[in-house]
Amino acid sequence: MIKLISLATALAAAMGGVALAGQCEDDIAKIDGALATMELAPDERAQLEDMREQALKLCSAGNVQEGLDVASEAKAMLRIE
């Protein structure tokens, strides 16, 4: 019984991570779209591109919540949801 509960808990945690990882991909795509269409000052564009890369690296390394936080900050700067 304990093994079954442990397995169920591990499965639920893994599925939650997959959902967050999908959110990372969605946020990165939104940032990419905004960077492709918006006119930005060169220094602002460089900062946002750096933030995008940081978010991507964090998400890829399994630090999904940190990646989402960085992506959220970049989206706020771009005034997108």
Summary of the structure (lengths in Angstrom):
residues: 81
radius of gyration: 16.1
end to end distance: 43.8
largest distance: 59.7
contacts: 218
relative contact order: 0.16
helix: 86%
strand: 0%
